[in-house]
Amino acid sequence: MSYSRKMIGLEASEHQMKLIQMGALVKQLNSTMCYIKFQLDKIEVSYVYNINKKGKYFLERIKPYPLPIKEFQNEDDVIEIIKIDITQFKNACQSRNLNNFINISLDLNKSIKMYEDLFLYYNVSKEVNEEIKTLIQMIQKKIIDAKDHSNRIYFEKEPDNL
């Protein structure tokens, strides 16, 4: 075992001990992480997936905006989802609204982080939480309405969340 590998193992053990002292149940898994990058016409689309020792694959898109996708049972399923995603982004590159779409997605992601900070750092009233929930429901309704009044352009797979 090389010196750097020993150091990584020692650091991991130290981190594990600190987490246990905090009250965590820690299972250290040996895994492989893969980074995938596609440079499309107008954007970079990149992913990371982790293969754990149980052979499960957890996929996350990291560019053009972060999005956990899901856990898969095998590499073929991961590749198939990436293939579909890249096909959809290639199509999206033809849209004049691509930058707007990416910026809205980044703004939504930022909103999640802001709300988490708000809740974890401040004592937020029930009324304010309800207002925020109502606004989110309005955004979700607007997305459904837009779907209902827009022409579908991709048919190889059904949407996961609409």
BAGUKE-565799 format. One record per residue: x, y negated, z negated of N, C-alpha, C, CB in turn; residue in one letter. Coordinates in steps of 0.05 Angstrom, whole numbers, plus 32768, in hexadecimal, padded with zeros to 4 digits. Atoms other than C-alpha are relative to their C-alpha. Glycine has a CB too. Layout:
BEGIN
XYZXYZXYZXYZA
...
! end
This chain:
BEGIN
80118017800080008000800080127FE780007FED80007FE8M
7FF080187FFE801C7FBC80137FFB7FEE7FE87FFA7FF1801BS
80018013801680297F857FE27FE67FF0800180187FED8000Y
801880117FFE7FF07F5A7FFD7FE680107FFA7FFE7FF4801CS
80177FEF80057FBF7F947FF97FFD80047FE18002801B800FR
80007FFD801D7FD37F9F7FB07FF67FE77FF3801C80077FF5K
8009801A800C7FC97F557FA17FE27FFC800480107FE9800DM
801D80037FFB7F847F557FC17FF180127FED7FFA8008801EI
800D7FED80137F727F927F9780007FF57FE4800D801B8001G
7FFE800C801B7F8A7F707F587FED7FE87FFD801D7FF77FFAL
8012801780017F647F307F687FE380097FFF80057FEE8019E
801B7FF680017F257F587F767FF9800B7FE57FFD80168016A
80057FF5801B7F2C7F7C7F337FFD7FE97FEC801880127FF8S
8003801780127F367F397F107FE57FF3800480167FEC8005E
801A800C7FFB7EF87F1C7F327FEA80127FF57FFC7FFC801FH
80147FED800A7ED17F5B7F217FFD7FFE7FE28007801D8008Q
80018002801D7EE47F557ED87FF27FE77FF7801D80017FF4M
800D801980077ECF7F0C7ED57FE280028004800C7FE98011K
801D7FFE7FFB7E8C7F1D7EF37FF380137FEC7FFB800B801DL
800B7FEE80147E817F577EC37FFE7FF17FE5801280197FFCI
8001801080197E917F277E897FE97FED8001801A7FF17FFCQ
801780127FFD7E5A7EFA7EA57FE6800F7FFE80027FF1801BM
80187FF080037E297F347EA07FF8800E801A7FEA7FEF7FF7G
80077FF47FE67E2A7F4D7EE88006801E8000800E7FF28017A
7FF97FE47FF97E287F957EFF800E7FFE801B7FE680138002L
7FF080037FE87E5F7F987F338008801B800B801A7FEF7FF9V
7FF77FE97FF17E6A7FCD7F6780127FF780167FE78011800BK
7FED80097FEC7EA87FC37F907FFF80158017801C7FFE7FF4Q
80037FEF7FE87E9E7FDF7FD680177FFB80137FE57FFD800DL
7FEE80047FEA7ED27FEB800A7FEF7FFD8019801580188002N
801180047FE87EB67FCF804A80117FF480167FE87FEF7FF9S
7FF3800C7FE97EC97FB5808E7FEE7FE98008800480148017T
800F80177FF67EB57F7080A580097FFA801C80057FE77FEEM
7FFA80057FE47EB07F6080EF7FF67FE480067FF380158012C
8007801B7FF77EAF7F1A810D7FFD8002801F80157FEB7FF8Y
80057FFF7FE47E907F1281527FFA7FE4800A7FE880138007I
8004801B7FF67E927ED3817C7FFA8001801E80197FEE7FFBK
800680037FE37E717EC281BF80017FE280067FE3800C8006F
8001801C7FF77E7F7E8181E37FED7FFF8018801D7FF68008Q
801480037FEA7E417E73820C80057FE5800E7FE380027FF5L
7FFD80187FF07E397E3B823E80027FE77FEE7FE97FFD8014D
80018019800F7E277E05820B800680037FE27FE57FF48003K
7FFD7FFC801D7E307E2581C6801180197FFA7FE580027FF3I
7FF47FE8800B7E577E57819D7FEC800E7FEF801A7FF97FF0E
80117FEF80117E307E90817F801280157FF37FE8800D8011V
7FEF7FED800E7E537EB8814A7FF2800E7FEA80197FF27FF6S
800C7FEF80137E437EEF811A8015800C7FEE7FEF8017800DY
7FEE7FF080117E617F1480E07FEE80177FF7800C7FF07FE8V
800E7FEA800D7E4D7F5980CA801380117FF07FF280128015Y
7FF17FF180147E637F8480917FF7801D80017FFD7FF47FE3N
80077FE480017E667FCF80928009800B7FE5800E80108018I
7FF87FF6801A7E647FEC804C8006801E80017FEA7FFB7FEBN
7FF77FE480007E7C803180367FE880138003800E80067FE6K
80187FF07FFB7E34804B803C7FF87FFF801D7FE97FF77FEEK
800580017FE37E36803A80867FEA7FED80077FF9801B800AG
801480147FFA7E0480018082800D7FE7800B7FEF7FF87FE6K
7FF580187FF27E0E7FC380AD7FEE7FE87FF980008005801FY
800F801980057DFA7F7E8095800A7FEB801380047FF77FE2F
7FF980137FEB7DF87F4B80CD7FF67FE47FF97FF38009801BL
8007801C80047DF87F0080C8800A7FF08017800B7FF57FE5E
7FF780137FEC7DFA7ECB80FE800C7FE97FF17FE97FF78014R
7FF48016800E7E2A7E9480E980017FE68011801B80077FF7I
800180177FEE7E287E6681267FEC80068016801C7FF9800CK
7FFE801D80047E077E3C81417FF47FF67FE67FF27FF28016P
800A8006801A7DE37E3E80FE7FFF801A7FF07FE37FF28000Y
80007FE780107DE77E7080C47FE4800C7FFD800C7FFB7FE5P
801A7FF280037DB17EA580C18006801D7FFA7FEF7FFE801AL
7FFE7FE380057DB37EE8809D7FEC800E80117FFC80067FE1P
80137FF27FEE7D947F1980CE7FF480187FF1800F8009801AI
800A7FEA80117D8D7F5B80A9801580167FFE7FE6800B800BK
7FEF7FE980037DAC7F9D80967FF7801580147FFF800B7FE3E
80057FEC7FEC7DB17FD480CA800C801B7FF8800B7FF8801CF
7FF77FE580077DBB801F80C68019800880117FEA80148005Q
7FEA7FF77FF07DED802480FF800A7FE980127FF880188012N
7FF380157FEF7E1B7FFC812D7FF17FFB8019801D80088006E
800F80047FE87DF08008816A7FEA7FEC7FFC7FF5801B800AD
8015801380067DB77FE28149800B7FE37FFE7FF180087FE6D
7FF3801A80037DE67FA8813880067FF5801C801A80027FEFV
7FF980097FE47DFF7FA581807FE77FF9801080108016800EI
801980067FF27DB87FA7819B7FF47FE57FF87FEB80177FFCE
800B801A80097DA17F6D817080127FE980097FFF80007FE1I
7FEE80157FF67DDF7F4581827FFC7FFB801E801E80077FFBI
800580027FE37DD27F5481CC7FE77FF080057FFE801C800CK
8019800F7FFD7D8B7F3B81C680047FE37FF87FE9800D7FEFI
7FFB801B800A7DA17EFE819E800F7FF08015800E80007FE6D
7FEF800E7FEC7DD67EEB81D27FF07FFB8019801980118007I
801280057FE97DA47EF4820B7FED7FE97FFB7FF0801A8007T
8012801680077D747EC581E7800F7FE67FFF7FF280067FE5Q
7FF0801980017DAB7E9281DA80097FF7801B801880037FEDF
7FF980077FE47DC17E9582237FE87FF2800D800980198010K
8019800D7FF67D797E8582357FFC7FE57FF47FE880127FFBN
8004801A800E7D767E4E820080147FEB800B800480047FE2A
7FED80137FF57DB47E2E821F7FF57FF28019801A800E8007C
800D800D7FE87D887E1E825C7FED7FEA7FF87FF280158011Q
80148013800A7D5A7DF48230800C7FE57FFB7FF3800B7FE7S
7FF7801B80077D607DA9822B7FFD7FFB7FE27FF07FEB8010R
80058003801D7D4A7DB281E2801380107FEF7FE480087FFAN
7FEE7FEF80107D847DDE81CD800C7FF27FE88017800A8013L
7FF4800E80177DA87DAA81A37FEC7FF97FEB800E7FE6800AN
8015800680137D677D9581837FF980197FF07FE77FF5800EN
80067FE7800E7D577DDE8172801680077FEC7FFE80178015F
7FEA7FFA80137D9C7DE8815380007FED7FE9801B7FFF800FI
8000801480167D987DA7812C7FE980057FED7FFE7FE4800CN
80177FFA80127D537DB98111800680197FEF7FE680048010I
7FF87FE8800F7D6D7DFE80FD80147FFA7FEA800B80158013S
7FEC800980157DA87DDE80D97FF27FF07FEA80177FF0800DL
800F801080147D797DAC80B77FF080127FEE7FEE7FEC800ED
80107FED80117D4C7DE5809F8012800F7FEC7FF180148012L
7FEC7FF280117D897E0A808480097FED7FEA8018800A8010N
7FF7801480147DA07DCA80617FE97FFB7FEB80077FE5800EK
8017800480137D5A7DC180437FFE80167FEC7FE57FFF8010S
80007FEA80137D5E7E06802480157FFC7FEB8005801B800FI
7FEB800680137DA07DF480047FFA7FE97FEE801A7FFB800FK
8007801780117D867DB17FEC7FEA80087FEC7FF57FE98012M
80157FF880127D487DD17FCE800C80117FE97FEA8010800EY
7FF37FEF80147D737E047FAA800F7FEE7FEB80148014800CE
7FF3801280127D9E7DCC7F8D7FEC7FF17FEF80117FEC8010D
8015800E800F7D607DA67F797FF680117FE97FE97FF78012L
800C7FEE80147D437DE17F54801480087FEB7FF48019800DF
7FEC7FF780137D847DF87F34800C7FEA7FEF8015800F800FL
7FF38016800F7D9D7DB47F1E7FEC7FED7FF280107FF08013Y
80148012800B7D5C7D907F0C7FE7800E7FF77FF97FEB8015Y
801A7FF680097D1C7D9D7EE67FEA7FF480117FFC7FFA7FE1N
8012800A7FEC7CEC7D957F1F7FE380077FF78006800C801CV
801C7FFC80087CA27D8D7F107FF2801480127FF17FE67FFFS
80117FED7FF07C6E7DC07F277FF47FF280177FEB800C7FEEK
800D80107FEB7C4D7D897F5080137FFC80187FF77FE57FF5E
7FEC80047FEB7C8D7D7A7F778005801A800F801A7FF57FF5V
7FFD7FE57FF37C987DC57F847FE980068012800480157FEAN
80177FFA7FF07C517DCB7F9D7FFF7FEE80197FE67FFB7FF0E
7FFE80127FE87C5B7D8E7FCB8013800B801480087FE47FF8E
7FEB7FF47FEE7C9A7DAE7FE87FF58019800D801A80067FF0I
800B7FE87FF57C767DF07FF17FEB7FF980157FF280117FE9K
801580087FED7C3C7DCD8015800E7FF6801A7FEF7FEA7FF4T
7FF280097FE87C6D7DAA8044800C8017801080167FEC7FF7L
7FF47FE87FF27C907DEC80547FEA800F800E800E80127FEBI
80177FF27FF37C4C7E0C80627FF77FF080197FE980037FECQ
800780107FE97C3D7DD2809180148005801780007FE27FF9M
7FEC7FFB7FEB7C7F7DDE80B67FFB801C800C801C7FFF7FF4I
80057FE57FF67C6F7E2980BB7FE7800080127FFC80137FE9Q
801880017FF07C297E1980D580067FF3801B7FEA7FF07FF2K
7FF8800E7FE77C487DE98109800F8013801280117FE77FFAK
7FF17FED7FF07C777E2081207FED8014800D8014800F7FEEI
80147FED7FF57C3C7E5181287FF07FF380167FEE800B7FEAI
800F800F7FEC7C147E1C814D80107FFC80197FF77FE47FF5D
7FEF80047FE87C4F7E0E817B8002801A8010801C7FF67FF8A
7FFE7FE57FF27C557E59818A7FE68004800F800480167FEBK
801A7FFB7FF37C0A7E5C819A7FFB7FEE80187FEA7FFC7FECD
800480127FEA7C107E2281CA80187FFE80137FFA7FE47FF5H
7FE880007FEF7C527E3481EC80018019801180197FFE7FEFS
7FFD7FE87FEE7C647E638225801680117FF580057FF7801DN
7FEB7FEE80097C8A7EA0820F8014800480167FF3801B7FF7R
7FEB7FFD7FEC7CCD7EA88232801180197FFC80117FE87FFFI
7FF07FE880057CEB7EE782137FEE80177FF880167FFB7FEAY
80137FEA80057CC87F2A8214800E801B7FF97FF080048019F
7FF27FE780057CFE7F5F82077FFD800A7FE4801E7FFD8006E
80037FF9801C7CF07F5F81BC7FEB7FED7FF4801C7FFE7FF1K
80148010800E7CB87F478190800E7FEE7FEB7FEA80117FF2E
7FF5801180157CC77F0C81617FFE800E7FE47FF27FE57FFFP
7FFF7FF4801B7CDA7F22811A7FEF7FF17FEC801C80037FF7D
800B801180157CBA7EE880F57FE77FF0800880147FEE7FF6N
8018800F7FF77C807ECC811E7FE88013800180047FF3801BL
! end
